[in-house]
Amino acid sequence: MVAVYETIAKLASCYICQAKTENYCEDCGLPICSSHSTICKFCGKHLCLNCDY
């Protein structure tokens, strides 16, 4: 049960919708949920929608 609480404590909030997430934009470093992120088709980076240019 302690491991569950440690995992929850490590979760950040998406900077757009405040959903709990473990993902971060590989360009700007902001926490981002799967609804507000994409994978660049050229470089393969996990990017937020603001950095997906």
C-alpha positions as CSV (number, residue, x, y, z in Angstrom):
1,M,0.0,0.0,0.0
2,V,2.9,2.4,0.7
3,A,4.2,1.9,-2.9
4,V,0.8,3.1,-4.2
5,Y,1.1,6.3,-2.2
6,E,4.6,6.8,-3.3
7,T,3.6,6.5,-7.0
8,I,0.7,8.9,-6.5
9,A,3.1,11.4,-4.8
10,K,5.4,11.3,-7.9
11,L,2.6,12.1,-10.3
12,A,2.6,15.7,-11.6
13,S,-0.4,17.6,-12.9
14,C,-0.9,18.3,-16.6
15,Y,-0.2,22.0,-17.1
16,I,-3.3,22.3,-19.4
17,C,-6.0,20.3,-17.6
18,Q,-4.4,19.4,-14.2
19,A,-4.9,15.6,-14.8
20,K,-2.4,13.5,-13.0
21,T,0.4,12.3,-15.2
22,E,3.9,10.9,-15.3
23,N,4.7,12.2,-18.7
24,Y,6.7,15.3,-19.5
25,C,7.3,17.2,-22.7
26,E,10.8,16.3,-24.0
27,D,11.2,19.8,-25.4
28,C,10.0,22.3,-22.7
29,G,9.9,19.9,-19.7
30,L,6.3,20.7,-18.6
31,P,4.1,17.8,-17.3
32,I,1.6,16.8,-19.9
33,C,-1.2,14.2,-20.0
34,S,-1.8,11.9,-23.0
35,S,-4.8,14.0,-24.1
36,H,-2.6,17.0,-24.6
37,S,0.5,15.4,-26.0
38,T,1.8,13.9,-29.2
39,I,4.8,12.0,-30.5
40,C,6.8,13.8,-33.2
41,K,6.7,11.8,-36.4
42,F,10.2,13.0,-37.4
43,C,12.2,12.7,-34.2
44,G,10.0,10.5,-32.0
45,K,10.0,12.9,-29.0
46,H,7.0,13.0,-26.6
47,L,5.8,16.7,-27.1
48,C,3.1,18.9,-25.6
49,L,0.7,20.5,-28.1
50,N,2.5,23.8,-27.7
51,C,5.9,22.4,-28.8
52,D,4.5,20.2,-31.6
53,Y,5.5,22.6,-34.5
